[in-house]
Amino acid sequence: MDCREFEAKLWAFLDGELDAAACAELRAHLEDCPGCLDHYRFEDALRLFVRRCCQETVPDALRARLDHLLARLEE
Ligand SMILES: [Zn+2]
């Protein structure tokens, strides 16, 4: 697996949509490739953050911060 292939499958991997063989390939690539490991960690953290912010129990302050962040991304 090369880095382009890894990136193409990263979101499916994070969403748990890949089969065991594909997951094993991605994990093997992560062990060999610090750049993709950084990318993976970033996407994983971002995903957890967004998911937490989408729950109804999110404090208003956190939701406001996320709105602000998204507004900046859309500029
Ligand atoms: Zn890579």
N, CA, C, O and the ligand as a Tripos MOL2 file, in Angstrom:
@<TRIPOS>MOLECULE
protein
  301   299    76     0     0
PROTEIN
NO_CHARGES

@<TRIPOS>ATOM
      1 N           0.8380   -1.2010    0.0000 N.3       1 MET1
      2 CA          0.0000    0.0000    0.0000 C.3       1 MET1
      3 C           0.8770    1.2580    0.0000 C.2       1 MET1
      4 O           1.8490    1.3310    0.7520 O.2       1 MET1
      5 N           0.5480    2.2280   -0.8210 N.am      2 ASP2
      6 CA          1.2870    3.4880   -0.7750 C.3       2 ASP2
      7 C           0.4290    4.5720   -0.1000 C.2       2 ASP2
      8 O          -0.7140    4.3280    0.2850 O.2       2 ASP2
      9 N           1.0070    5.7600    0.0300 N.am      3 CYS3
     10 CA          0.3350    6.8150    0.7940 C.3       3 CYS3
     11 C          -0.9750    7.2630    0.1430 C.2       3 CYS3
     12 O          -1.9370    7.5940    0.8370 O.2       3 CYS3
     13 N          -1.0080    7.2710   -1.1850 N.am      4 ARG4
     14 CA         -2.2470    7.6910   -1.8490 C.3       4 ARG4
     15 C          -3.3700    6.7020   -1.5760 C.2       4 ARG4
     16 O          -4.5150    7.0880   -1.3370 O.2       4 ARG4
     17 N          -3.0310    5.4460   -1.6150 N.am      5 GLU5
     18 CA         -4.0260    4.4100   -1.3450 C.3       5 GLU5
     19 C          -4.5040    4.5040    0.1120 C.2       5 GLU5
     20 O          -5.6860    4.3410    0.4160 O.2       5 GLU5
     21 N          -3.5350    4.7730    0.9970 N.am      6 PHE6
     22 CA         -3.8770    4.9260    2.4100 C.3       6 PHE6
     23 C          -4.8850    6.0600    2.5980 C.2       6 PHE6
     24 O          -5.9010    5.8940    3.2720 O.2       6 PHE6
     25 N          -4.5930    7.2160    1.9940 N.am      7 GLU7
     26 CA         -5.4790    8.3730    2.1490 C.3       7 GLU7
     27 C          -6.8670    8.0890    1.5980 C.2       7 GLU7
     28 O          -7.8730    8.5290    2.1540 O.2       7 GLU7
     29 N          -6.9070    7.3520    0.5000 N.am      8 ALA8
     30 CA         -8.2030    7.0410   -0.1170 C.3       8 ALA8
     31 C          -9.0650    6.1820    0.8010 C.2       8 ALA8
     32 O         -10.2930    6.2470    0.7600 O.2       8 ALA8
     33 N          -8.4060    5.3800    1.6240 N.am      9 LYS9
     34 CA         -9.1570    4.4590    2.4860 C.3       9 LYS9
     35 C          -9.2790    4.9230    3.9320 C.2       9 LYS9
     36 O          -9.9400    4.2790    4.7470 O.2       9 LYS9
     37 N          -8.6340    6.0510    4.2440 N.am     10 LEU10
     38 CA         -8.5590    6.4690    5.6430 C.3      10 LEU10
     39 C          -9.9350    6.6690    6.2790 C.2      10 LEU10
     40 O         -10.1740    6.2190    7.4000 O.2      10 LEU10
     41 N         -10.8410    7.3440    5.5640 N.am     11 TRP11
     42 CA        -12.1450    7.6440    6.1690 C.3      11 TRP11
     43 C         -12.9710    6.3820    6.3510 C.2      11 TRP11
     44 O         -13.6670    6.2280    7.3550 O.2      11 TRP11
     45 N         -12.8960    5.4910    5.3930 N.am     12 ALA12
     46 CA        -13.6140    4.2180    5.5420 C.3      12 ALA12
     47 C         -13.0610    3.4380    6.7280 C.2      12 ALA12
     48 O         -13.8000    2.7860    7.4660 O.2      12 ALA12
     49 N         -11.7470    3.5220    6.8930 N.am     13 PHE13
     50 CA        -11.0900    2.8640    8.0250 C.3      13 PHE13
     51 C         -11.5930    3.4510    9.3420 C.2      13 PHE13
     52 O         -11.9530    2.7130   10.2590 O.2      13 PHE13
     53 N         -11.6150    4.7820    9.4310 N.am     14 LEU14
     54 CA        -12.0740    5.4440   10.6530 C.3      14 LEU14
     55 C         -13.5430    5.1420   10.9340 C.2      14 LEU14
     56 O         -13.9610    5.0700   12.0890 O.2      14 LEU14
     57 N         -14.3140    4.9680    9.8730 N.am     15 ASP15
     58 CA        -15.7380    4.6730   10.0390 C.3      15 ASP15
     59 C         -16.0140    3.1970   10.2860 C.2      15 ASP15
     60 O         -17.1630    2.7990   10.4800 O.2      15 ASP15
     61 N         -14.9520    2.3830   10.2780 N.am     16 GLY16
     62 CA        -15.1250    0.9630   10.5270 C.3      16 GLY16
     63 C         -15.7790    0.2230    9.3700 C.2      16 GLY16
     64 O         -16.4260   -0.8060    9.5620 O.2      16 GLY16
     65 N         -15.6000    0.7640    8.1530 N.am     17 GLU17
     66 CA        -16.2620    0.1620    6.9900 C.3      17 GLU17
     67 C         -15.3770   -0.8290    6.2310 C.2      17 GLU17
     68 O         -15.8360   -1.4760    5.2900 O.2      17 GLU17
     69 N         -14.1240   -0.9480    6.6340 N.am     18 LEU18
     70 CA        -13.2240   -1.8550    5.9170 C.3      18 LEU18
     71 C         -13.2440   -3.2500    6.5380 C.2      18 LEU18
     72 O         -13.5020   -3.4150    7.7300 O.2      18 LEU18
     73 N         -12.9650   -4.2490    5.6990 N.am     19 ASP19
     74 CA        -12.8870   -5.6030    6.2510 C.3      19 ASP19
     75 C         -11.5440   -5.8080    6.9650 C.2      19 ASP19
     76 O         -10.6600   -4.9540    6.8940 O.2      19 ASP19
     77 N         -11.4040   -6.9280    7.6420 N.am     20 ALA20
     78 CA        -10.2270   -7.1630    8.4840 C.3      20 ALA20
     79 C          -8.9300   -7.1220    7.6800 C.2      20 ALA20
     80 O          -7.9200   -6.6040    8.1580 O.2      20 ALA20
     81 N          -8.9510   -7.6630    6.4730 N.am     21 ALA21
     82 CA         -7.7360   -7.6920    5.6530 C.3      21 ALA21
     83 C          -7.2980   -6.2730    5.2810 C.2      21 ALA21
     84 O          -6.1110   -5.9470    5.3300 O.2      21 ALA21
     85 N          -8.2720   -5.4330    4.9100 N.am     22 ALA22
     86 CA         -7.9510   -4.0520    4.5390 C.3      22 ALA22
     87 C          -7.4460   -3.2780    5.7540 C.2      22 ALA22
     88 O          -6.5080   -2.4890    5.6370 O.2      22 ALA22
     89 N          -8.0540   -3.4940    6.9130 N.am     23 CYS23
     90 CA         -7.6010   -2.8430    8.1440 C.3      23 CYS23
     91 C          -6.1540   -3.2290    8.4580 C.2      23 CYS23
     92 O          -5.3490   -2.3890    8.8610 O.2      23 CYS23
     93 N          -5.8410   -4.4960    8.2700 N.am     24 ALA24
     94 CA         -4.4770   -4.9610    8.5450 C.3      24 ALA24
     95 C          -3.4850   -4.2730    7.6160 C.2      24 ALA24
     96 O          -2.3830   -3.9250    8.0400 O.2      24 ALA24
     97 N          -3.8630   -4.0710    6.3450 N.am     25 GLU25
     98 CA         -2.9900   -3.3650    5.4050 C.3      25 GLU25
     99 C          -2.7660   -1.9260    5.8400 C.2      25 GLU25
    100 O          -1.6430   -1.4240    5.7850 O.2      25 GLU25
    101 N          -3.8210   -1.2680    6.2660 N.am     26 LEU26
    102 CA         -3.6870    0.1220    6.6880 C.3      26 LEU26
    103 C          -2.8210    0.2220    7.9440 C.2      26 LEU26
    104 O          -1.9810    1.1140    8.0550 O.2      26 LEU26
    105 N          -3.0310   -0.7000    8.8920 N.am     27 ARG27
    106 CA         -2.2160   -0.6590   10.1150 C.3      27 ARG27
    107 C          -0.7510   -0.9020    9.7870 C.2      27 ARG27
    108 O           0.1320   -0.2750   10.3720 O.2      27 ARG27
    109 N          -0.4900   -1.8200    8.8440 N.am     28 ALA28
    110 CA          0.8940   -2.1000    8.4510 C.3      28 ALA28
    111 C           1.5170   -0.8420    7.8560 C.2      28 ALA28
    112 O           2.6780   -0.5350    8.1230 O.2      28 ALA28
    113 N           0.7450   -0.1110    7.0480 N.am     29 HIS29
    114 CA          1.2660    1.1250    6.4680 C.3      29 HIS29
    115 C           1.5460    2.1610    7.5660 C.2      29 HIS29
    116 O           2.5580    2.8590    7.5140 O.2      29 HIS29
    117 N           0.6680    2.2600    8.5420 N.am     30 LEU30
    118 CA          0.8560    3.2210    9.6400 C.3      30 LEU30
    119 C           2.1600    2.9570   10.3940 C.2      30 LEU30
    120 O           2.8320    3.8860   10.8420 O.2      30 LEU30
    121 N           2.5040    1.6810   10.5250 N.am     31 GLU31
    122 CA          3.7340    1.3540   11.2570 C.3      31 GLU31
    123 C           4.9780    1.7890   10.5030 C.2      31 GLU31
    124 O           6.0120    2.0690   11.1090 O.2      31 GLU31
    125 N           4.8780    1.8450    9.1830 N.am     32 ASP32
    126 CA          6.0430    2.1830    8.3570 C.3      32 ASP32
    127 C           6.1040    3.6430    7.9520 C.2      32 ASP32
    128 O           7.1250    4.0950    7.4340 O.2      32 ASP32
    129 N           5.0340    4.3880    8.1780 N.am     33 CYS33
    130 CA          4.9470    5.7000    7.5520 C.3      33 CYS33
    131 C           4.5200    6.7680    8.5690 C.2      33 CYS33
    132 O           3.3280    6.9340    8.8290 O.2      33 CYS33
    133 N           5.4900    7.4920    9.1430 N.am     34 PRO34
    134 CA          5.1740    8.5110   10.1550 C.3      34 PRO34
    135 C           4.2380    9.5970    9.6230 C.2      34 PRO34
    136 O           3.4040   10.1120   10.3670 O.2      34 PRO34
    137 N           4.3690    9.9440    8.3580 N.am     35 GLY35
    138 CA          3.5090   10.9840    7.7860 C.3      35 GLY35
    139 C           2.0480   10.5860    7.8070 C.2      35 GLY35
    140 O           1.1900   11.3840    8.1850 O.2      35 GLY35
    141 N           1.7590    9.3620    7.4060 N.am     36 CYS36
    142 CA          0.3780    8.8860    7.4160 C.3      36 CYS36
    143 C          -0.1090    8.6660    8.8440 C.2      36 CYS36
    144 O          -1.2970    8.8280    9.1260 O.2      36 CYS36
    145 N           0.7980    8.3000    9.7450 N.am     37 LEU37
    146 CA          0.4110    8.1420   11.1460 C.3      37 LEU37
    147 C          -0.0470    9.4830   11.7110 C.2      37 LEU37
    148 O          -1.0600    9.5520   12.4080 O.2      37 LEU37
    149 N           0.6970   10.5480   11.4120 N.am     38 ASP38
    150 CA          0.2800   11.8900   11.8420 C.3      38 ASP38
    151 C          -1.0810   12.2430   11.2780 C.2      38 ASP38
    152 O          -1.9500   12.7520   11.9860 O.2      38 ASP38
    153 N          -1.2570   11.9680   10.0000 N.am     39 HIS39
    154 CA         -2.5150   12.2740    9.3300 C.3      39 HIS39
    155 C          -3.6620   11.4900    9.9850 C.2      39 HIS39
    156 O          -4.7300   12.0330   10.2680 O.2      39 HIS39
    157 N          -3.4090   10.2200   10.2110 N.am     40 TYR40
    158 CA         -4.4120    9.3750   10.8430 C.3      40 TYR40
    159 C          -4.8070    9.9180   12.2120 C.2      40 TYR40
    160 O          -5.9900   10.0030   12.5420 O.2      40 TYR40
    161 N          -3.7850   10.2910   13.0150 N.am     41 ARG41
    162 CA         -4.0790   10.7980   14.3690 C.3      41 ARG41
    163 C          -4.8940   12.0770   14.3080 C.2      41 ARG41
    164 O          -5.8060   12.2880   15.1080 O.2      41 ARG41
    165 N          -4.5510   12.9330   13.3410 N.am     42 PHE42
    166 CA         -5.2700   14.1950   13.1970 C.3      42 PHE42
    167 C          -6.7340   13.9480   12.8290 C.2      42 PHE42
    168 O          -7.6400   14.5130   13.4410 O.2      42 PHE42
    169 N          -6.9550   13.1010   11.8270 N.am     43 GLU43
    170 CA         -8.3260   12.8320   11.3900 C.3      43 GLU43
    171 C          -9.1330   12.1480   12.4880 C.2      43 GLU43
    172 O         -10.3180   12.4240   12.6750 O.2      43 GLU43
    173 N          -8.4650   11.2480   13.2110 N.am     44 ASP44
    174 CA         -9.1480   10.5340   14.2840 C.3      44 ASP44
    175 C          -9.5760   11.5030   15.3810 C.2      44 ASP44
    176 O         -10.7010   11.4200   15.8740 O.2      44 ASP44
    177 N          -8.6940   12.4160   15.7670 N.am     45 ALA45
    178 CA         -8.9990   13.4000   16.7980 C.3      45 ALA45
    179 C         -10.0960   14.3480   16.3230 C.2      45 ALA45
    180 O         -11.0090   14.6830   17.0790 O.2      45 ALA45
    181 N          -9.9990   14.7750   15.0720 N.am     46 LEU46
    182 CA        -11.0010   15.6810   14.5110 C.3      46 LEU46
    183 C         -12.3820   15.0300   14.5020 C.2      46 LEU46
    184 O         -13.3940   15.6590   14.8110 O.2      46 LEU46
    185 N         -12.3860   13.7610   14.1400 N.am     47 ARG47
    186 CA        -13.6290   13.0210   14.0620 C.3      47 ARG47
    187 C         -14.2850   12.8960   15.4430 C.2      47 ARG47
    188 O         -15.4960   13.0680   15.5830 O.2      47 ARG47
    189 N         -13.4710   12.5970   16.4570 N.am     48 LEU48
    190 CA        -14.0000   12.4980   17.8140 C.3      48 LEU48
    191 C         -14.5370   13.8350   18.2860 C.2      48 LEU48
    192 O         -15.5770   13.9120   18.9400 O.2      48 LEU48
    193 N         -13.8050   14.8950   17.9390 N.am     49 PHE49
    194 CA        -14.2010   16.2410   18.3380 C.3      49 PHE49
    195 C         -15.5430   16.6030   17.7160 C.2      49 PHE49
    196 O         -16.4460   17.0870   18.3980 O.2      49 PHE49
    197 N         -15.6630   16.3640   16.4140 N.am     50 VAL50
    198 CA        -16.9010   16.6920   15.7150 C.3      50 VAL50
    199 C         -18.0550   15.8690   16.2450 C.2      50 VAL50
    200 O         -19.1590   16.3800   16.4310 O.2      50 VAL50
    201 N         -17.8000   14.5890   16.4900 N.am     51 ARG51
    202 CA        -18.8600   13.7290   16.9880 C.3      51 ARG51
    203 C         -19.3520   14.2090   18.3600 C.2      51 ARG51
    204 O         -20.5530   14.2370   18.6290 O.2      51 ARG51
    205 N         -18.3990   14.5860   19.2190 N.am     52 ARG52
    206 CA        -18.7550   15.0640   20.5370 C.3      52 ARG52
    207 C         -19.5840   16.3450   20.4250 C.2      52 ARG52
    208 O         -20.5330   16.5520   21.1810 O.2      52 ARG52
    209 N         -19.2150   17.1850   19.4830 N.am     53 CYS53
    210 CA        -19.9020   18.4600   19.3170 C.3      53 CYS53
    211 C         -21.2930   18.2920   18.7150 C.2      53 CYS53
    212 O         -22.1350   19.1810   18.8430 O.2      53 CYS53
    213 N         -21.5350   17.1770   18.0710 N.am     54 CYS54
    214 CA        -22.8370   16.9410   17.4500 C.3      54 CYS54
    215 C         -23.8320   16.3340   18.4270 C.2      54 CYS54
    216 O         -25.0180   16.2210   18.1170 O.2      54 CYS54
    217 N         -23.3620   15.9460   19.5960 N.am     55 GLN55
    218 CA        -24.2760   15.3960   20.5900 C.3      55 GLN55
    219 C         -25.0330   16.5320   21.2680 C.2      55 GLN55
    220 O         -24.5370   17.6520   21.3890 O.2      55 GLN55
    221 N         -26.2370   16.2140   21.7000 N.am     56 GLU56
    222 CA        -27.0840   17.2720   22.2440 C.3      56 GLU56
    223 C         -26.6200   17.7570   23.6010 C.2      56 GLU56
    224 O         -27.0320   18.8240   24.0570 O.2      56 GLU56
    225 N         -25.7610   16.9800   24.2520 N.am     57 THR57
    226 CA        -25.3030   17.3670   25.5800 C.3      57 THR57
    227 C         -24.1110   18.3200   25.5460 C.2      57 THR57
    228 O         -23.5620   18.6840   26.5860 O.2      57 THR57
    229 N         -23.7210   18.7160   24.3420 N.am     58 VAL58
    230 CA        -22.5680   19.6140   24.2160 C.3      58 VAL58
    231 C         -22.8620   20.9540   24.8890 C.2      58 VAL58
    232 O         -23.9220   21.5430   24.6750 O.2      58 VAL58
    233 N         -21.9340   21.4240   25.6910 N.am     59 PRO59
    234 CA        -22.1300   22.7400   26.3120 C.3      59 PRO59
    235 C         -22.1940   23.8430   25.2480 C.2      59 PRO59
    236 O         -21.5530   23.7390   24.2020 O.2      59 PRO59
    237 N         -22.9620   24.8850   25.5180 N.am     60 ASP60
    238 CA        -23.1120   25.9700   24.5500 C.3      60 ASP60
    239 C         -21.7780   26.5760   24.1510 C.2      60 ASP60
    240 O         -21.5700   26.9220   22.9890 O.2      60 ASP60
    241 N         -20.8790   26.7020   25.1130 N.am     61 ALA61
    242 CA        -19.5910   27.3360   24.8210 C.3      61 ALA61
    243 C         -18.8110   26.5340   23.7790 C.2      61 ALA61
    244 O         -18.1800   27.0960   22.8840 O.2      61 ALA61
    245 N         -18.8700   25.2190   23.9160 N.am     62 LEU62
    246 CA        -18.1490   24.3590   22.9710 C.3      62 LEU62
    247 C         -18.7980   24.4200   21.5950 C.2      62 LEU62
    248 O         -18.1150   24.4600   20.5720 O.2      62 LEU62
    249 N         -20.1170   24.4260   21.5870 N.am     63 ARG63
    250 CA        -20.8340   24.4970   20.3240 C.3      63 ARG63
    251 C         -20.5340   25.8330   19.6160 C.2      63 ARG63
    252 O         -20.3420   25.8790   18.4010 O.2      63 ARG63
    253 N         -20.4990   26.8820   20.3870 N.am     64 ALA64
    254 CA        -20.1880   28.1960   19.8110 C.3      64 ALA64
    255 C         -18.7940   28.1940   19.2060 C.2      64 ALA64
    256 O         -18.5690   28.7700   18.1420 O.2      64 ALA64
    257 N         -17.8540   27.5420   19.8900 N.am     65 ARG65
    258 CA        -16.4930   27.4830   19.3740 C.3      65 ARG65
    259 C         -16.4480   26.6960   18.0610 C.2      65 ARG65
    260 O         -15.7370   27.0640   17.1260 O.2      65 ARG65
    261 N         -17.2100   25.6190   18.0110 N.am     66 LEU66
    262 CA        -17.2360   24.8140   16.7860 C.3      66 LEU66
    263 C         -17.8720   25.6050   15.6350 C.2      66 LEU66
    264 O         -17.3870   25.5730   14.5040 O.2      66 LEU66
    265 N         -18.9540   26.3060   15.9400 N.am     67 ASP67
    266 CA        -19.5830   27.1370   14.9080 C.3      67 ASP67
    267 C         -18.5850   28.1420   14.3580 C.2      67 ASP67
    268 O         -18.5030   28.3710   13.1510 O.2      67 ASP67
    269 N         -17.8340   28.7310   15.2660 N.am     68 HIS68
    270 CA        -16.8340   29.7200   14.8780 C.3      68 HIS68
    271 C         -15.7700   29.0710   13.9820 C.2      68 HIS68
    272 O         -15.3620   29.6390   12.9680 O.2      68 HIS68
    273 N         -15.3400   27.8890   14.3740 N.am     69 LEU69
    274 CA        -14.3210   27.1650   13.6090 C.3      69 LEU69
    275 C         -14.8330   26.8260   12.2170 C.2      69 LEU69
    276 O         -14.1250   27.0190   11.2280 O.2      69 LEU69
    277 N         -16.0540   26.3240   12.1360 N.am     70 LEU70
    278 CA        -16.6300   25.9580   10.8370 C.3      70 LEU70
    279 C         -16.8240   27.1760    9.9590 C.2      70 LEU70
    280 O         -16.6020   27.1160    8.7490 O.2      70 LEU70
    281 N         -17.2380   28.2820   10.5610 N.am     71 ALA71
    282 CA        -17.4330   29.5160    9.7970 C.3      71 ALA71
    283 C         -16.1120   29.9470    9.1660 C.2      71 ALA71
    284 O         -16.0810   30.4040    8.0230 O.2      71 ALA71
    285 N         -15.0230   29.7980    9.9180 N.am     72 ARG72
    286 CA        -13.7130   30.1700    9.3770 C.3      72 ARG72
    287 C         -13.2910   29.2470    8.2480 C.2      72 ARG72
    288 O         -12.6680   29.6850    7.2800 O.2      72 ARG72
    289 N         -13.6260   27.9790    8.3680 N.am     73 LEU73
    290 CA        -13.2650   27.0270    7.3090 C.3      73 LEU73
    291 C         -14.0160   27.3300    6.0110 C.2      73 LEU73
    292 O         -13.5190   27.0680    4.9160 O.2      73 LEU73
    293 N         -15.2020   27.8770    6.1540 N.am     74 GLU74
    294 CA        -16.0220   28.1440    4.9620 C.3      74 GLU74
    295 C         -15.6340   29.4190    4.2510 C.2      74 GLU74
    296 O         -16.0630   29.6520    3.1210 O.2      74 GLU74
    297 N         -14.8320   30.2470    4.8880 N.am     75 GLU75
    298 CA        -14.4520   31.5290    4.2700 C.3      75 GLU75
    299 C         -13.6580   31.3310    2.9970 C.2      75 GLU75
    300 O         -13.2630   32.3060    2.3580 O.2      75 GLU75
    301 ZN          2.0950    6.8170    4.0260 Zn       76 ZN76
@<TRIPOS>BOND
     1     1     2 1
     2     2     3 1
     3     3     4 2
     4     3     5 am
     5     5     6 1
     6     6     7 1
     7     7     8 2
     8     7     9 am
     9     9    10 1
    10    10    11 1
    11    11    12 2
    12    11    13 am
    13    13    14 1
    14    14    15 1
    15    15    16 2
    16    15    17 am
    17    17    18 1
    18    18    19 1
    19    19    20 2
    20    19    21 am
    21    21    22 1
    22    22    23 1
    23    23    24 2
    24    23    25 am
    25    25    26 1
    26    26    27 1
    27    27    28 2
    28    27    29 am
    29    29    30 1
    30    30    31 1
    31    31    32 2
    32    31    33 am
    33    33    34 1
    34    34    35 1
    35    35    36 2
    36    35    37 am
    37    37    38 1
    38    38    39 1
    39    39    40 2
    40    39    41 am
    41    41    42 1
    42    42    43 1
    43    43    44 2
    44    43    45 am
    45    45    46 1
    46    46    47 1
    47    47    48 2
    48    47    49 am
    49    49    50 1
    50    50    51 1
    51    51    52 2
    52    51    53 am
    53    53    54 1
    54    54    55 1
    55    55    56 2
    56    55    57 am
    57    57    58 1
    58    58    59 1
    59    59    60 2
    60    59    61 am
    61    61    62 1
    62    62    63 1
    63    63    64 2
    64    63    65 am
    65    65    66 1
    66    66    67 1
    67    67    68 2
    68    67    69 am
    69    69    70 1
    70    70    71 1
    71    71    72 2
    72    71    73 am
    73    73    74 1
    74    74    75 1
    75    75    76 2
    76    75    77 am
    77    77    78 1
    78    78    79 1
    79    79    80 2
    80    79    81 am
    81    81    82 1
    82    82    83 1
    83    83    84 2
    84    83    85 am
    85    85    86 1
    86    86    87 1
    87    87    88 2
    88    87    89 am
    89    89    90 1
    90    90    91 1
    91    91    92 2
    92    91    93 am
    93    93    94 1
    94    94    95 1
    95    95    96 2
    96    95    97 am
    97    97    98 1
    98    98    99 1
    99    99   100 2
   100    99   101 am
   101   101   102 1
   102   102   103 1
   103   103   104 2
   104   103   105 am
   105   105   106 1
   106   106   107 1
   107   107   108 2
   108   107   109 am
   109   109   110 1
   110   110   111 1
   111   111   112 2
   112   111   113 am
   113   113   114 1
   114   114   115 1
   115   115   116 2
   116   115   117 am
   117   117   118 1
   118   118   119 1
   119   119   120 2
   120   119   121 am
   121   121   122 1
   122   122   123 1
   123   123   124 2
   124   123   125 am
   125   125   126 1
   126   126   127 1
   127   127   128 2
   128   127   129 am
   129   129   130 1
   130   130   131 1
   131   131   132 2
   132   131   133 am
   133   133   134 1
   134   134   135 1
   135   135   136 2
   136   135   137 am
   137   137   138 1
   138   138   139 1
   139   139   140 2
   140   139   141 am
   141   141   142 1
   142   142   143 1
   143   143   144 2
   144   143   145 am
   145   145   146 1
   146   146   147 1
   147   147   148 2
   148   147   149 am
   149   149   150 1
   150   150   151 1
   151   151   152 2
   152   151   153 am
   153   153   154 1
   154   154   155 1
   155   155   156 2
   156   155   157 am
   157   157   158 1
   158   158   159 1
   159   159   160 2
   160   159   161 am
   161   161   162 1
   162   162   163 1
   163   163   164 2
   164   163   165 am
   165   165   166 1
   166   166   167 1
   167   167   168 2
   168   167   169 am
   169   169   170 1
   170   170   171 1
   171   171   172 2
   172   171   173 am
   173   173   174 1
   174   174   175 1
   175   175   176 2
   176   175   177 am
   177   177   178 1
   178   178   179 1
   179   179   180 2
   180   179   181 am
   181   181   182 1
   182   182   183 1
   183   183   184 2
   184   183   185 am
   185   185   186 1
   186   186   187 1
   187   187   188 2
   188   187   189 am
   189   189   190 1
   190   190   191 1
   191   191   192 2
   192   191   193 am
   193   193   194 1
   194   194   195 1
   195   195   196 2
   196   195   197 am
   197   197   198 1
   198   198   199 1
   199   199   200 2
   200   199   201 am
   201   201   202 1
   202   202   203 1
   203   203   204 2
   204   203   205 am
   205   205   206 1
   206   206   207 1
   207   207   208 2
   208   207   209 am
   209   209   210 1
   210   210   211 1
   211   211   212 2
   212   211   213 am
   213   213   214 1
   214   214   215 1
   215   215   216 2
   216   215   217 am
   217   217   218 1
   218   218   219 1
   219   219   220 2
   220   219   221 am
   221   221   222 1
   222   222   223 1
   223   223   224 2
   224   223   225 am
   225   225   226 1
   226   226   227 1
   227   227   228 2
   228   227   229 am
   229   229   230 1
   230   230   231 1
   231   231   232 2
   232   231   233 am
   233   233   234 1
   234   234   235 1
   235   235   236 2
   236   235   237 am
   237   237   238 1
   238   238   239 1
   239   239   240 2
   240   239   241 am
   241   241   242 1
   242   242   243 1
   243   243   244 2
   244   243   245 am
   245   245   246 1
   246   246   247 1
   247   247   248 2
   248   247   249 am
   249   249   250 1
   250   250   251 1
   251   251   252 2
   252   251   253 am
   253   253   254 1
   254   254   255 1
   255   255   256 2
   256   255   257 am
   257   257   258 1
   258   258   259 1
   259   259   260 2
   260   259   261 am
   261   261   262 1
   262   262   263 1
   263   263   264 2
   264   263   265 am
   265   265   266 1
   266   266   267 1
   267   267   268 2
   268   267   269 am
   269   269   270 1
   270   270   271 1
   271   271   272 2
   272   271   273 am
   273   273   274 1
   274   274   275 1
   275   275   276 2
   276   275   277 am
   277   277   278 1
   278   278   279 1
   279   279   280 2
   280   279   281 am
   281   281   282 1
   282   282   283 1
   283   283   284 2
   284   283   285 am
   285   285   286 1
   286   286   287 1
   287   287   288 2
   288   287   289 am
   289   289   290 1
   290   290   291 1
   291   291   292 2
   292   291   293 am
   293   293   294 1
   294   294   295 1
   295   295   296 2
   296   295   297 am
   297   297   298 1
   298   298   299 1
   299   299   300 2
@<TRIPOS>SUBSTRUCTURE
     1 MET1         2 RESIDUE 1 A MET
     2 ASP2         6 RESIDUE 1 A ASP
     3 CYS3        10 RESIDUE 1 A CYS
     4 ARG4        14 RESIDUE 1 A ARG
     5 GLU5        18 RESIDUE 1 A GLU
     6 PHE6        22 RESIDUE 1 A PHE
     7 GLU7        26 RESIDUE 1 A GLU
     8 ALA8        30 RESIDUE 1 A ALA
     9 LYS9        34 RESIDUE 1 A LYS
    10 LEU10       38 RESIDUE 1 A LEU
    11 TRP11       42 RESIDUE 1 A TRP
    12 ALA12       46 RESIDUE 1 A ALA
    13 PHE13       50 RESIDUE 1 A PHE
    14 LEU14       54 RESIDUE 1 A LEU
    15 ASP15       58 RESIDUE 1 A ASP
    16 GLY16       62 RESIDUE 1 A GLY
    17 GLU17       66 RESIDUE 1 A GLU
    18 LEU18       70 RESIDUE 1 A LEU
    19 ASP19       74 RESIDUE 1 A ASP
    20 ALA20       78 RESIDUE 1 A ALA
    21 ALA21       82 RESIDUE 1 A ALA
    22 ALA22       86 RESIDUE 1 A ALA
    23 CYS23       90 RESIDUE 1 A CYS
    24 ALA24       94 RESIDUE 1 A ALA
    25 GLU25       98 RESIDUE 1 A GLU
    26 LEU26      102 RESIDUE 1 A LEU
    27 ARG27      106 RESIDUE 1 A ARG
    28 ALA28      110 RESIDUE 1 A ALA
    29 HIS29      114 RESIDUE 1 A HIS
    30 LEU30      118 RESIDUE 1 A LEU
    31 GLU31      122 RESIDUE 1 A GLU
    32 ASP32      126 RESIDUE 1 A ASP
    33 CYS33      130 RESIDUE 1 A CYS
    34 PRO34      134 RESIDUE 1 A PRO
    35 GLY35      138 RESIDUE 1 A GLY
    36 CYS36      142 RESIDUE 1 A CYS
    37 LEU37      146 RESIDUE 1 A LEU
    38 ASP38      150 RESIDUE 1 A ASP
    39 HIS39      154 RESIDUE 1 A HIS
    40 TYR40      158 RESIDUE 1 A TYR
    41 ARG41      162 RESIDUE 1 A ARG
    42 PHE42      166 RESIDUE 1 A PHE
    43 GLU43      170 RESIDUE 1 A GLU
    44 ASP44      174 RESIDUE 1 A ASP
    45 ALA45      178 RESIDUE 1 A ALA
    46 LEU46      182 RESIDUE 1 A LEU
    47 ARG47      186 RESIDUE 1 A ARG
    48 LEU48      190 RESIDUE 1 A LEU
    49 PHE49      194 RESIDUE 1 A PHE
    50 VAL50      198 RESIDUE 1 A VAL
    51 ARG51      202 RESIDUE 1 A ARG
    52 ARG52      206 RESIDUE 1 A ARG
    53 CYS53      210 RESIDUE 1 A CYS
    54 CYS54      214 RESIDUE 1 A CYS
    55 GLN55      218 RESIDUE 1 A GLN
    56 GLU56      222 RESIDUE 1 A GLU
    57 THR57      226 RESIDUE 1 A THR
    58 VAL58      230 RESIDUE 1 A VAL
    59 PRO59      234 RESIDUE 1 A PRO
    60 ASP60      238 RESIDUE 1 A ASP
    61 ALA61      242 RESIDUE 1 A ALA
    62 LEU62      246 RESIDUE 1 A LEU
    63 ARG63      250 RESIDUE 1 A ARG
    64 ALA64      254 RESIDUE 1 A ALA
    65 ARG65      258 RESIDUE 1 A ARG
    66 LEU66      262 RESIDUE 1 A LEU
    67 ASP67      266 RESIDUE 1 A ASP
    68 HIS68      270 RESIDUE 1 A HIS
    69 LEU69      274 RESIDUE 1 A LEU
    70 LEU70      278 RESIDUE 1 A LEU
    71 ALA71      282 RESIDUE 1 A ALA
    72 ARG72      286 RESIDUE 1 A ARG
    73 LEU73      290 RESIDUE 1 A LEU
    74 GLU74      294 RESIDUE 1 A GLU
    75 GLU75      298 RESIDUE 1 A GLU
    76 ZN76       301 GROUP 0 **** ****
